[in-house]
Amino acid sequence: MRRTSLLMICICALAAAGIVHAATASLRIVPIVRDDSVIVSVELADGYTDEVRQAIASGLRTTFTYDLELKMDVPAWADRTVATATVTMSDHYDTLTRVHNLARAVDGRLEEAQATNNEAQAKQWLTSLSRVRLCKTSKLDPHHEYYVRISASVRPPGASLLGWATAVTNQAKFTFIP
């Protein structure tokens, strides 16, 4: 009885580790320090699943939420959060006119909106962020290690990103050299 319980626990742990590894591999983060700002670009490679496409085609408002955190790596202590931002990319497909109404909001403020009838353009809109300004470099200490951690999720909840995973998280490190 104990052996089977231990075996089941090991199998579940390995399966969960495989899901987390697969989820991490699909979120690509590129932090850049340029013109006194930390700028982040993100690509969610496997985010536009069949479930997401079906939810959009049914007319449900579908929203990809990206939670961005810039943290300073502090050895032997809790890492310090330097800046945070929440970016939402949404698609409300009008089934009568067959038009994708796309919107991008940063920290609740509408930054950009557009309409298209091209599904490939809607997919690109939802699964990538380009040049999101996270903070000014004046908030950073020179010659320190930093990392950008991003967690991506999708709503409605039935449209998961990668099978069982409800959110995908990854991080990218960099050293700030002024």
Contacts in CASP RR format, 6 or more apart in sequence:
PFRMAT RR
TARGET T0000
AUTHOR 0000-0000-0000
METHOD contacts of the structure
MODEL  1
MRRTSLLMICICALAAAGIVHAATASLRIVPIVRDDSVIVSVELADGYTD
EVRQAIASGLRTTFTYDLELKMDVPAWADRTVATATVTMSDHYDTLTRVH
NLARAVDGRLEEAQATNNEAQAKQWLTSLSRVRLCKTSKLDPHHEYYVRI
SASVRPPGASLLGWATAVTNQAKFTFIP
19 162 0 8 1.000
19 163 0 8 1.000
19 164 0 8 1.000
19 165 0 8 1.000
20 165 0 8 1.000
22 162 0 8 1.000
22 165 0 8 1.000
23 161 0 8 1.000
23 162 0 8 1.000
23 165 0 8 1.000
23 167 0 8 1.000
23 168 0 8 1.000
23 169 0 8 1.000
24 168 0 8 1.000
24 169 0 8 1.000
24 170 0 8 1.000
26 44 0 8 1.000
26 45 0 8 1.000
26 46 0 8 1.000
26 47 0 8 1.000
26 161 0 8 1.000
26 162 0 8 1.000
26 168 0 8 1.000
27 42 0 8 1.000
27 43 0 8 1.000
27 44 0 8 1.000
27 45 0 8 1.000
27 150 0 8 1.000
27 152 0 8 1.000
27 168 0 8 1.000
27 169 0 8 1.000
27 170 0 8 1.000
28 42 0 8 1.000
28 43 0 8 1.000
28 44 0 8 1.000
28 45 0 8 1.000
28 170 0 8 1.000
29 40 0 8 1.000
29 41 0 8 1.000
29 42 0 8 1.000
29 148 0 8 1.000
29 150 0 8 1.000
29 170 0 8 1.000
29 171 0 8 1.000
29 172 0 8 1.000
30 40 0 8 1.000
30 41 0 8 1.000
30 42 0 8 1.000
30 172 0 8 1.000
31 38 0 8 1.000
31 39 0 8 1.000
31 40 0 8 1.000
31 134 0 8 1.000
31 146 0 8 1.000
31 148 0 8 1.000
31 172 0 8 1.000
31 174 0 8 1.000
32 38 0 8 1.000
32 39 0 8 1.000
32 40 0 8 1.000
32 41 0 8 1.000
33 39 0 8 1.000
33 137 0 8 1.000
33 174 0 8 1.000
33 176 0 8 1.000
36 136 0 8 1.000
36 137 0 8 1.000
36 138 0 8 1.000
37 133 0 8 1.000
37 134 0 8 1.000
37 135 0 8 1.000
37 136 0 8 1.000
37 137 0 8 1.000
38 70 0 8 1.000
38 83 0 8 1.000
38 133 0 8 1.000
38 134 0 8 1.000
38 135 0 8 1.000
38 136 0 8 1.000
38 137 0 8 1.000
38 140 0 8 1.000
38 146 0 8 1.000
38 148 0 8 1.000
39 131 0 8 1.000
39 132 0 8 1.000
39 133 0 8 1.000
39 134 0 8 1.000
40 68 0 8 1.000
40 129 0 8 1.000
40 131 0 8 1.000
40 132 0 8 1.000
40 134 0 8 1.000
40 148 0 8 1.000
40 150 0 8 1.000
41 128 0 8 1.000
41 129 0 8 1.000
41 130 0 8 1.000
41 131 0 8 1.000
41 132 0 8 1.000
42 66 0 8 1.000
42 128 0 8 1.000
42 129 0 8 1.000
42 132 0 8 1.000
42 150 0 8 1.000
42 152 0 8 1.000
43 127 0 8 1.000
43 128 0 8 1.000
44 64 0 8 1.000
44 127 0 8 1.000
44 128 0 8 1.000
44 152 0 8 1.000
44 161 0 8 1.000
44 168 0 8 1.000
45 127 0 8 1.000
46 161 0 8 1.000
46 162 0 8 1.000
47 64 0 8 1.000
47 126 0 8 1.000
47 127 0 8 1.000
47 152 0 8 1.000
47 154 0 8 1.000
47 161 0 8 1.000
47 162 0 8 1.000
47 168 0 8 1.000
48 123 0 8 1.000
48 126 0 8 1.000
48 127 0 8 1.000
49 159 0 8 1.000
49 160 0 8 1.000
49 161 0 8 1.000
49 162 0 8 1.000
49 163 0 8 1.000
51 158 0 8 1.000
51 159 0 8 1.000
51 160 0 8 1.000
52 62 0 8 1.000
52 126 0 8 1.000
52 154 0 8 1.000
52 159 0 8 1.000
52 161 0 8 1.000
53 119 0 8 1.000
54 159 0 8 1.000
55 62 0 8 1.000
55 156 0 8 1.000
55 158 0 8 1.000
55 159 0 8 1.000
56 62 0 8 1.000
56 91 0 8 1.000
56 93 0 8 1.000
56 100 0 8 1.000
56 122 0 8 1.000
57 93 0 8 1.000
57 95 0 8 1.000
58 95 0 8 1.000
59 92 0 8 1.000
59 93 0 8 1.000
59 94 0 8 1.000
59 95 0 8 1.000
60 156 0 8 1.000
61 90 0 8 1.000
61 91 0 8 1.000
61 92 0 8 1.000
62 90 0 8 1.000
62 91 0 8 1.000
62 92 0 8 1.000
62 93 0 8 1.000
62 126 0 8 1.000
62 154 0 8 1.000
62 155 0 8 1.000
62 156 0 8 1.000
62 159 0 8 1.000
63 88 0 8 1.000
63 89 0 8 1.000
63 90 0 8 1.000
63 91 0 8 1.000
63 154 0 8 1.000
63 155 0 8 1.000
64 88 0 8 1.000
64 89 0 8 1.000
64 90 0 8 1.000
64 126 0 8 1.000
64 127 0 8 1.000
64 152 0 8 1.000
64 153 0 8 1.000
64 154 0 8 1.000
65 86 0 8 1.000
65 87 0 8 1.000
65 88 0 8 1.000
65 152 0 8 1.000
65 153 0 8 1.000
65 154 0 8 1.000
65 155 0 8 1.000
66 86 0 8 1.000
66 87 0 8 1.000
66 88 0 8 1.000
66 89 0 8 1.000
66 129 0 8 1.000
66 150 0 8 1.000
66 151 0 8 1.000
66 152 0 8 1.000
67 84 0 8 1.000
67 85 0 8 1.000
67 86 0 8 1.000
67 150 0 8 1.000
67 151 0 8 1.000
67 152 0 8 1.000
68 84 0 8 1.000
68 85 0 8 1.000
68 86 0 8 1.000
68 87 0 8 1.000
68 132 0 8 1.000
68 134 0 8 1.000
68 148 0 8 1.000
68 149 0 8 1.000
68 150 0 8 1.000
69 81 0 8 1.000
69 83 0 8 1.000
69 84 0 8 1.000
69 148 0 8 1.000
69 149 0 8 1.000
69 150 0 8 1.000
70 81 0 8 1.000
70 82 0 8 1.000
70 83 0 8 1.000
70 84 0 8 1.000
70 134 0 8 1.000
70 135 0 8 1.000
70 146 0 8 1.000
70 147 0 8 1.000
70 148 0 8 1.000
71 79 0 8 1.000
71 80 0 8 1.000
71 81 0 8 1.000
71 82 0 8 1.000
71 146 0 8 1.000
71 147 0 8 1.000
71 148 0 8 1.000
71 149 0 8 1.000
72 79 0 8 1.000
72 80 0 8 1.000
72 82 0 8 1.000
72 140 0 8 1.000
72 141 0 8 1.000
72 144 0 8 1.000
72 145 0 8 1.000
72 146 0 8 1.000
73 79 0 8 1.000
73 144 0 8 1.000
73 145 0 8 1.000
73 146 0 8 1.000
73 147 0 8 1.000
73 173 0 8 1.000
74 80 0 8 1.000
79 147 0 8 1.000
82 135 0 8 1.000
82 139 0 8 1.000
82 140 0 8 1.000
82 146 0 8 1.000
83 134 0 8 1.000
83 135 0 8 1.000
83 139 0 8 1.000
85 106 0 8 1.000
85 107 0 8 1.000
85 132 0 8 1.000
85 134 0 8 1.000
86 106 0 8 1.000
86 107 0 8 1.000
86 108 0 8 1.000
87 104 0 8 1.000
87 105 0 8 1.000
87 106 0 8 1.000
87 129 0 8 1.000
87 132 0 8 1.000
88 103 0 8 1.000
88 104 0 8 1.000
88 105 0 8 1.000
88 108 0 8 1.000
89 102 0 8 1.000
89 103 0 8 1.000
89 104 0 8 1.000
89 125 0 8 1.000
89 126 0 8 1.000
89 129 0 8 1.000
90 102 0 8 1.000
90 103 0 8 1.000
90 104 0 8 1.000
90 105 0 8 1.000
91 100 0 8 1.000
91 101 0 8 1.000
91 102 0 8 1.000
91 122 0 8 1.000
91 125 0 8 1.000
91 126 0 8 1.000
92 100 0 8 1.000
92 101 0 8 1.000
92 103 0 8 1.000
93 99 0 8 1.000
93 100 0 8 1.000
93 101 0 8 1.000
93 122 0 8 1.000
94 100 0 8 1.000
94 101 0 8 1.000
98 117 0 8 1.000
99 115 0 8 1.000
99 116 0 8 1.000
99 117 0 8 1.000
100 115 0 8 1.000
100 116 0 8 1.000
100 117 0 8 1.000
100 118 0 8 1.000
100 119 0 8 1.000
100 121 0 8 1.000
100 122 0 8 1.000
100 125 0 8 1.000
101 113 0 8 1.000
101 115 0 8 1.000
102 113 0 8 1.000
102 114 0 8 1.000
102 115 0 8 1.000
102 116 0 8 1.000
102 122 0 8 1.000
102 125 0 8 1.000
102 126 0 8 1.000
103 110 0 8 1.000
103 112 0 8 1.000
103 113 0 8 1.000
104 110 0 8 1.000
104 111 0 8 1.000
104 112 0 8 1.000
104 113 0 8 1.000
104 125 0 8 1.000
105 111 0 8 1.000
106 132 0 8 1.000
114 125 0 8 1.000
116 122 0 8 1.000
134 148 0 8 1.000
137 176 0 8 1.000
137 178 0 8 1.000
140 146 0 8 1.000
140 176 0 8 1.000
141 176 0 8 1.000
142 176 0 8 1.000
142 177 0 8 1.000
142 178 0 8 1.000
143 175 0 8 1.000
143 176 0 8 1.000
143 177 0 8 1.000
144 175 0 8 1.000
144 176 0 8 1.000
145 173 0 8 1.000
145 174 0 8 1.000
145 175 0 8 1.000
146 173 0 8 1.000
146 174 0 8 1.000
146 175 0 8 1.000
146 176 0 8 1.000
147 171 0 8 1.000
147 172 0 8 1.000
147 173 0 8 1.000
147 174 0 8 1.000
148 171 0 8 1.000
148 172 0 8 1.000
148 174 0 8 1.000
149 169 0 8 1.000
149 170 0 8 1.000
149 171 0 8 1.000
150 169 0 8 1.000
150 170 0 8 1.000
150 171 0 8 1.000
151 167 0 8 1.000
151 168 0 8 1.000
151 169 0 8 1.000
152 161 0 8 1.000
152 167 0 8 1.000
152 168 0 8 1.000
152 169 0 8 1.000
153 161 0 8 1.000
153 166 0 8 1.000
153 167 0 8 1.000
153 168 0 8 1.000
154 160 0 8 1.000
154 161 0 8 1.000
157 166 0 8 1.000
160 166 0 8 1.000
161 167 0 8 1.000
161 168 0 8 1.000
162 168 0 8 1.000
END
